[in-house]
Amino acid sequence: MPLCSDIIIEPGLAPRRQQELNALADTLLAGRLPEDARPVYTGRNKLYVCRLADGLEVNIKQFRRCSLLKGLIYGRLRRNKALRSLLNARRLRSLGFDSPEPLMACWTRSAGGWCLRSAYYVCAQLDDVRETRCWEEWPDRGPFTDALGREMARLFRAGVLFRDFSPGNVLLRNDTAPGDYRFVYVDVNRTDFGVRSRRRLMSMFQRINIVEAETERLAAALARAMGWNERDTRLRALGVLRRFLWKKDTIQKPVKRFLRSLVGKR
């Protein structure tokens, strides 16, 4: 049976670019990739980079195909990840935060529109950036931690909860002067806005750095930027990190091992 398809292109783009994105969407929704697409990441989701005819290099994120239950949820009840990526990037940029320019989201659903089948998000490609992984080894660790604490304070004041606040998703632009830290957010589909709960916002300490000493330094920098008590903020941040690691080691890893063993027995 034929599939239903949806294409959302960011408004305000030049007509030629809109045409090119429409053509790209047609290719993706047909289950193909552009001839020049090169893979840059293969995991649960897949990332590809290709170039439009006008020279713009774009990043294509192909989301993993959903289970039947999730397909029904994203087909009818919730916005799918591709659409959320586009809308959240747009919202972040409107609030003054940096994220690659959103260009398009497209997806297919089963006949009748009941079940999500495939989803793609397209944004401008950023090359001159780096991850913030293992910053505890950087020679400029101190100034960087202070800058990241101030950036977290900006997010808190704006009510932005970036639930995937991790070293692979919080990037740094390289095209800046030494000591000028400009943060870029990617993989933003799990972002909530209008959050005023300090407890929820503090959950961003779960994965940004699992070294406790660095978590404490970052929490102290956040406290100074927000005018909070440093000791209390450090303890809260450590509590968030320790609960996350306990849950991961005590619950998530054993469950994953059990599920893998079931698959292996088939």
C-alpha positions in Angstrom: 0.0 0.0 0.0 1.3 3.5 -0.7 2.8 5.5 2.1 1.7 9.0 3.3 4.5 11.5 3.3 5.0 14.9 4.9 7.6 17.6 4.2 8.2 20.7 6.3 10.8 23.2 4.9 12.0 26.1 7.0 10.2 29.3 5.8 12.1 32.2 4.3 14.5 30.2 2.2 15.3 31.2 -1.4 13.0 29.6 -3.9 15.9 27.7 -5.5 16.9 26.2 -2.2 13.3 25.3 -1.4 13.2 23.4 -4.7 16.5 21.6 -4.0 15.2 20.6 -0.5 12.0 19.3 -2.0 14.0 17.2 -4.4 16.2 15.9 -1.6 13.0 15.0 0.4 11.7 13.1 -2.6 14.9 11.1 -2.7 14.9 10.4 1.0 11.2 9.5 1.2 11.7 7.0 -1.6 14.2 5.2 0.6 17.3 6.4 -1.3 20.3 8.7 -0.5 21.8 11.4 -2.7 24.6 10.0 -4.9 27.2 12.2 -3.1 26.0 11.4 0.4 28.8 10.3 2.7 28.2 8.7 6.1 29.7 10.5 9.1 28.1 8.5 11.9 26.4 5.1 12.1 24.7 4.1 15.3 21.2 4.0 16.5 20.6 6.9 14.1 22.6 7.6 11.0 24.2 10.9 9.8 25.1 11.7 6.2 26.6 14.8 4.6 25.9 15.9 1.0 26.0 19.1 -1.0 23.1 20.9 -2.6 23.4 22.3 -6.1 23.9 25.8 -4.8 27.0 24.7 -2.9 25.5 24.4 0.6 26.7 21.4 2.5 23.9 19.8 4.6 23.7 17.2 7.3 21.0 14.5 7.0 19.9 12.7 10.1 18.1 9.5 9.5 16.3 8.4 12.6 16.1 4.7 13.5 12.9 3.0 12.4 10.4 2.8 15.3 8.9 -0.2 16.9 5.2 -0.7 16.1 4.1 0.9 19.4 6.4 3.9 19.0 5.4 4.2 15.3 1.8 4.5 16.4 2.6 7.1 19.0 4.7 9.2 16.6 2.3 8.7 13.8 -0.8 10.0 15.7 -0.1 11.2 19.2 3.2 13.0 19.3 5.4 15.0 17.0 8.1 12.8 15.6 11.8 13.4 16.2 12.5 14.9 12.9 9.8 17.6 13.3 10.8 18.2 16.9 14.4 18.7 15.8 13.4 21.4 13.3 11.1 23.2 15.6 13.5 23.0 18.6 16.4 24.3 16.6 14.3 27.1 15.4 13.2 27.9 18.9 16.7 27.8 20.3 18.0 30.1 17.6 15.2 32.6 18.3 16.2 32.6 22.0 19.8 33.5 21.1 21.4 30.0 21.3 23.5 28.5 18.5 22.3 25.5 16.6 23.0 24.5 13.0 20.5 26.3 10.7 17.4 24.1 10.4 16.3 23.4 6.8 13.8 20.6 6.5 12.1 17.7 8.2 10.4 14.9 6.2 8.8 11.6 7.1 6.6 8.8 5.9 3.6 7.1 7.5 1.7 4.0 6.7 -1.4 4.3 4.6 -4.0 6.2 6.6 -1.3 8.0 8.5 -1.4 5.7 11.5 2.1 4.6 11.9 5.4 6.5 11.4 7.7 4.6 9.1 10.8 6.8 8.4 11.9 10.3 9.4 14.7 12.6 8.3 16.0 15.9 9.6 18.2 18.2 7.4 20.2 21.1 8.7 23.3 23.1 7.6 26.5 21.2 8.1 29.0 22.6 10.6 32.6 21.5 10.2 34.7 23.9 12.3 33.5 22.7 15.7 34.7 20.2 18.3 33.1 18.2 21.1 33.5 19.1 24.7 34.5 15.5 25.7 37.2 15.1 28.4 37.6 18.8 29.0 39.3 17.9 32.3 42.4 17.2 30.2 42.4 20.6 28.5 45.1 23.2 29.4 42.3 25.9 29.5 40.0 23.7 31.7 39.4 26.5 34.2 38.3 29.3 31.8 36.3 26.7 29.8 34.4 25.4 32.9 33.6 29.0 33.9 32.2 29.7 30.4 30.2 26.5 30.4 28.7 27.4 33.8 27.7 30.8 32.4 26.2 29.1 29.4 24.2 26.8 31.6 22.9 29.8 33.5 21.7 31.3 30.2 19.8 28.1 29.5 18.3 28.1 33.0 17.2 31.7 32.8 15.6 31.1 29.4 13.8 28.0 30.8 15.5 25.7 28.3 16.0 22.1 29.4 18.3 20.3 26.9 17.8 16.7 28.0 20.7 15.5 25.9 23.2 17.9 27.4 26.3 15.8 26.8 29.8 16.3 25.4 28.8 15.0 22.0 25.9 17.4 21.7 27.4 20.5 23.3 30.0 21.6 20.8 32.5 24.5 20.6 33.1 26.7 17.6 36.7 26.8 16.6 36.5 30.0 14.6 36.8 32.3 17.7 39.6 34.1 19.5 41.4 32.2 22.4 39.2 32.3 25.5 36.1 33.1 23.5 33.9 30.0 24.0 30.9 29.8 21.7 28.6 26.8 22.3 26.6 25.0 19.6 23.8 22.6 20.3 23.1 19.6 18.1 20.7 16.6 18.4 18.1 18.9 20.0 14.9 16.9 19.5 14.8 16.2 23.3 14.6 19.9 24.4 11.9 21.4 26.6 11.1 25.1 26.9 9.4 27.1 29.6 10.9 25.0 32.3 11.2 26.7 35.7 11.8 23.8 37.9 15.3 24.0 39.3 15.2 20.2 40.0 14.5 19.4 36.3 17.1 21.9 35.0 19.7 20.4 37.2 19.2 17.1 35.4 21.5 18.5 32.8 24.4 17.5 35.1 23.7 13.8 34.3 26.1 13.3 31.4 28.0 16.5 30.6 31.0 15.1 32.5 31.1 11.9 34.7 34.2 13.0 36.6 32.9 14.2 40.0 35.6 16.9 40.5 34.6 18.4 37.1 30.9 18.2 38.0 31.7 20.1 41.2 33.7 22.8 39.4 30.9 23.2 36.8 28.3 23.4 39.5 30.3 26.1 41.3 30.6 28.1 38.1 26.8 27.8 37.5 26.2 28.9 41.1 28.3 32.0 40.7 26.5 32.9 37.5 23.1 32.4 39.0 23.9 33.9 42.5 23.2 30.6 44.2 24.9 28.9 47.2 27.9 27.1 45.8 28.0 24.3 48.3 24.3 23.5 47.9 24.6 23.6 44.1 27.7 21.3 44.1 25.8 18.8 46.3 22.8 18.9 44.0 24.9 18.3 40.9 26.8 15.4 42.5 23.5 13.9 43.5 22.2 14.1 40.0 25.4 12.5 38.6 25.5 9.7 41.1 21.8 8.8 40.6 22.3 8.7 36.9 25.4 6.5 37.1 23.7 4.2 39.7 20.7 3.8 37.4 22.9 3.1 34.4 25.1 0.5 36.2 22.4 -1.1 38.4 19.4 -1.2 36.1 20.1 -0.3 32.5 23.2 -2.4 31.9 21.8 -5.6 33.4 18.6 -5.2 31.4 20.5 -4.6 28.2 22.7 -7.7 28.9 19.5 -9.8 29.5 17.9 -8.6 26.3 21.0 -9.4 24.3 21.2 -12.8 25.8 17.6 -13.5 24.7 18.4 -12.3 21.2 21.4 -14.6 21.2 19.4 -17.6 22.1 17.1 -17.3 19.1 
